[in-house]
């Protein structure tokens, strides 16, 4: 379980294809502090640490993960948002994030505001009920608030701190991002469709 508050940014140093899977070596300021078998959010995707070497760590994405996320497009030099799991005795500054990406979204436009930047994302219409005005949404692992919600699009506003400390600053129109919709909304939707 995560909060969507990004701890640091890593850089993909190597990509190795293994059948339908892809293994990534990622260098980050906290790689040496991680432990093998630890679950870490990588741009919103929960992956298991397999090996650590100095300032880098290794993770593998299986076929299912590659199909539902943008990890298949990762290459050497890709910037990755990294967050360690939530501690039960810490504040929840974002919202509950599982690290289980529901879909990818496409950036359709960006808009520079004085002091912030807005991004509009289009997403698969089947998830429309899970995106609400002023509701929580996780984009590339970042806990954000959706507004200007439409049937298959929403907008988020990014403050300068988040732009500086996450990979969203590199997102431009046409880019794919990982989306995780609010967990509480998913449970409510499931409950309502069971009746």
C-alpha positions, 0 to 999 in steps of 0.5 A: 500500500502506498500514498502517492507521495513520490519519494524520489526519482530513478533512471532506467539504466538497463532493460533486459527482455526475458521471453514475455517479461522485461527486467529493469535496472534502475538507479536511484538515491534510495536503491542502496537502502532497499531490500530484496523482496520489498514491494516498491512503487515504480511510476505507480506500479508495485514491483518486487526488488530482486537484486541491489547493486550499489546505487541500482536495483533490479525489478521485473515486469511480467506480461500482464503488467506490461499489457496494462501499464506503460512499462513496455515503453520504458527504455534506458534513460526513462525517468521513474517515480519511486515510493516505498510502501506506507508505514502504518504509523505515518501520516497519509498525505496522499490517498490509498494507492495499491500500486495496481494500475487499472489502465493507461491514459494519454496526455491530450494537452498541457497548459502552463499557468502562472505558477503551475501546469495543467495536464488533461488525460484521456482514459478508457470510457469503461472507467468513467464512473471511477473518476469524479470531480475533486476526487483522487486519482493516481497518475504515474504513482502521483496522488492528484485531484481530478477536475474538469471531469468528462466522460473519458477525460480529466484534468489535474493541476501540478504545483511547482514542487511536484513538477520538479520532483517527479517525472510528470514534468516530462509528460507531453501530449501523446504520452502514455501514463499509468492510472490507478483509480480510487480504491474506495470508488472501485469497492463501491462500484463492485458493491452496487453492481452486485445488487 
